[in-house]
Amino acid sequence: MVDRPILKTALCEQLGIEYPILLAGMGNASGPELAAAVANAGGLGMLGATTLTPDELRGWIRKTRTLTDKPFGVDILMPEALPEGGDAQDLRAQLPAEHVAFIEHLKQLHGAANSKGRELPLTEAFVRSQFEVVLEEQVPIFATGLGIPDWVEKDAHAQNITIISLVGSVRAAQRVKDRGADIIVAQGHEAGGHTGRIGTMALVPQVIDAVGDTPVVAAGGIGDGRGVAAALAMGAAGAWIGTAFLATQEAFVDYIDLGLFDQATTDHYRQRLVDARSEDARIYRIFTGKTARALRNKFTDIWDASGMDTLPMPLQWTLVADLQHGMMEKGDPEFQAFFAGQAAGMIKEVKSAGDLVLELAHDTVDIFARQLPNGLVVGP
Ligand SMILES: Cc1cc2nc3c(=O)[nH]c(=O)nc-3n(C[C@H](O)[C@H](O)[C@H](O)COP(=O)(O)O)c2cc1C
């Protein structure tokens, strides 16, 4: 095995990275330790900052800079239709009585500790305050899922910040291109976290055709070198990978430090990933109010059996936060959102993130150089 195989696309030069392998900015998983490990191994590191306060985000950016001198980015979910302002209490006040009663019932029934989840208001004012930190700290790459609000482009481009936008359809791709996206991640249905309806193989070529010279990166279901090679063969400029990086030693650790997850929950999540079949990673609205792929668990089964409907984002997120926190304190991890994609079925062990980057690069090179399927005949 060559120590450092060569695998480059034009995207590598654009982003200042060695390999076209991008860590997805995953809330609850992609902290400074993981982002820096990926960056140091030659990929692009991303911080998943959606659930951080502005001060916490600033701390993470600075910590990442102590761990790597390579470029890295920040990812913040910015749904376009958010309430303008208000605090967590204002959002709670909008929760329907029936839903609040249901959650109270579950808390009693399952003995949830009477503790509060994060009081972060998912409002426009809040995500703007997070974005301000990206600008102030001069982070060179900014990624966002669920659209690009119209106030992002001017400030980002004034500072030469590269905007990466995640989309699940051709229409969304055209829209974010108009909103200033410099790189578009075409994320297929297989993906973990928020996801759309179109599979990666069908989506990526269509997005490439639709957005002209804007580079397109493939995401969703890419779990090994075969997936990376397939993405590049389709014309993608790189691969944006989430689920496979969850099964690494560096995932989650900074979230534990912030108290957003605890060690027992994380150990359980990692084991569930190793044990999971692809069928276990299903689409639910119960965690955030939008369709998101996560591992089936006790909470998803309870909700499905209840017949309750879900609330729109951000109300559903607000609704379930205390129950999840209370159950984590009680010591039952099975109420958390174990976001994961269908690639979970490919995870066999937990390894270091740097080893995973190198393995992906090596296996991709090997496929292009030597390992195309037996019996494949090509000619002019
Ligand atoms: C645990 C988890 C958390 C995620 N959180 C975010 C997020 O906060 N922001 C975002 O843009 N995408 C998020 N995603 C989606 C990823 O960015 C990415 O598109 C997806 O993981 C790619 O598909 P894969 O999981 O099959 O590799 C998340 C995915 C996972 C698995």
The ligand as an SDF file (V2000), in Angstrom:
LIG
                    3D

 31 33  0  0  0  0  0  0  0  0999 V2000
  -25.3830   12.3700   12.8600 C   0  0  0  0  0  0  0  0  0  0  0  0
  -25.6580   13.2720   11.6920 C   0  0  0  0  0  0  0  0  0  0  0  0
  -25.8640   14.6290   11.9240 C   0  0  0  0  0  0  0  0  0  0  0  0
  -26.0530   15.5030   10.8440 C   0  0  0  0  0  0  0  0  0  0  0  0
  -26.1800   16.8310   11.0960 N   0  0  0  0  0  0  0  0  0  0  0  0
  -26.1620   17.7110   10.0700 C   0  0  0  0  0  0  0  0  0  0  0  0
  -26.1000   19.1090   10.3160 C   0  0  0  0  0  0  0  0  0  0  0  0
  -26.1050   19.5610   11.4670 O   0  0  0  0  0  0  0  0  0  0  0  0
  -26.0210   19.9400    9.2410 N   0  0  0  0  0  0  0  0  0  0  0  0
  -25.9950   19.4650    7.9530 C   0  0  0  0  0  0  0  0  0  0  0  0
  -25.8770   20.2750    7.0220 O   0  0  0  0  0  0  0  0  0  0  0  0
  -26.0850   18.1400    7.6970 N   0  0  0  0  0  0  0  0  0  0  0  0
  -26.1490   17.2670    8.7200 C   0  0  0  0  0  0  0  0  0  0  0  0
  -26.1860   15.9070    8.4560 N   0  0  0  0  0  0  0  0  0  0  0  0
  -26.1680   15.4330    7.0540 C   0  0  0  0  0  0  0  0  0  0  0  0
  -24.7210   15.3450    6.5800 C   0  0  0  0  0  0  0  0  0  0  0  0
  -24.2060   16.6470    6.3680 O   0  0  0  0  0  0  0  0  0  0  0  0
  -24.5190   14.5590    5.2830 C   0  0  0  0  0  0  0  0  0  0  0  0
  -25.1590   15.1810    4.2090 O   0  0  0  0  0  0  0  0  0  0  0  0
  -24.9140   13.0960    5.3310 C   0  0  0  0  0  0  0  0  0  0  0  0
  -24.4500   12.5080    6.5060 O   0  0  0  0  0  0  0  0  0  0  0  0
  -24.3500   12.3590    4.1120 C   0  0  0  0  0  0  0  0  0  0  0  0
  -24.8270   11.0740    3.9870 O   0  0  0  0  0  0  0  0  0  0  0  0
  -24.1790    9.7860    4.7360 P   0  0  0  0  0  0  0  0  0  0  0  0
  -24.6470    9.9030    6.1530 O   0  0  0  0  0  0  0  0  0  0  0  0
  -24.7930    8.6420    4.0100 O   0  0  0  0  0  0  0  0  0  0  0  0
  -22.6960    9.8590    4.5830 O   0  0  0  0  0  0  0  0  0  0  0  0
  -26.0620   15.0050    9.5100 C   0  0  0  0  0  0  0  0  0  0  0  0
  -25.8800   13.6340    9.2940 C   0  0  0  0  0  0  0  0  0  0  0  0
  -25.6750   12.7630   10.3600 C   0  0  0  0  0  0  0  0  0  0  0  0
  -25.4530   11.2990   10.0790 C   0  0  0  0  0  0  0  0  0  0  0  0
  1  2  1  0
  2  3  1  0
  2 30  2  0
  3  4  2  0
  4  5  1  0
  4 28  1  0
  5  6  2  0
  6  7  1  0
  6 13  1  0
  7  8  2  0
  7  9  1  0
  9 10  1  0
 10 11  2  0
 10 12  1  0
 12 13  2  0
 13 14  1  0
 14 15  1  0
 14 28  1  0
 15 16  1  0
 16 17  1  0
 16 18  1  0
 18 19  1  0
 18 20  1  0
 20 21  1  0
 20 22  1  0
 22 23  1  0
 23 24  1  0
 24 25  2  0
 24 26  1  0
 24 27  1  0
 28 29  2  0
 29 30  1  0
 30 31  1  0
M  END
$$$$
